[in-house]
């Protein structure tokens, strides 16, 4: 399923991706902050979180890596890192803020990744998985660099809500719903259901051997 790349659509994608980079980078800073990394370490974690998933998506789709083609995204990631680094010294930041920023990054990147893949002509199911990968890989890079088990492998309904939201976005597009509206509905749904899963501790069954 290919989508016509109109100027308005490209503009929407640009701002969705920019928002995703900023909030994902912020989540990386907060995770690095718990490890008490120095400023350089914080920036590296933020860049890996904010740019990692989209970079892998673009390489798999054989398209220019988005932040190399436009350094505004790279600057936004570093700017988010430095801003949160400074704010953490001035105001009290609850650990819950990390989960909120992470959920926001998951939602925005899932939608952006799915849209980019559809625009590249990927089949619907592949495009939805590209959305999941875009939304989760940055977090995996972040957690591995912080020497922790990636959140995606154990946290309540993380990649699951991302994939369902990506599929919902594609479904809305197939129904000829305006892409901007479809993106907002799918993104908000991913964000809300991720937070609800955290609050009520809803997760998938875990693998275990028969005793």
ABEGO torsion letter per residue (X at the ends): XBBBBBAAAAAAAAAAAAAAAAAAAAAAAAAAAAAGBBAAAAAAAAAAAAAAAAAAAAAAAGBBBAAAABAAAAAAAAAAAAAAAAAAAABBBBAAAAAAAAAAAAAAAAAAAAAAAAAAGBBAAAAAAAAAAAAAAAAAAAAAAAGBBBAAAABBGAAAAAAAAAAAAAAAAAAGBBAAAAAAAAAAAAAAAAAAAAAAGBBBBBBBBBX
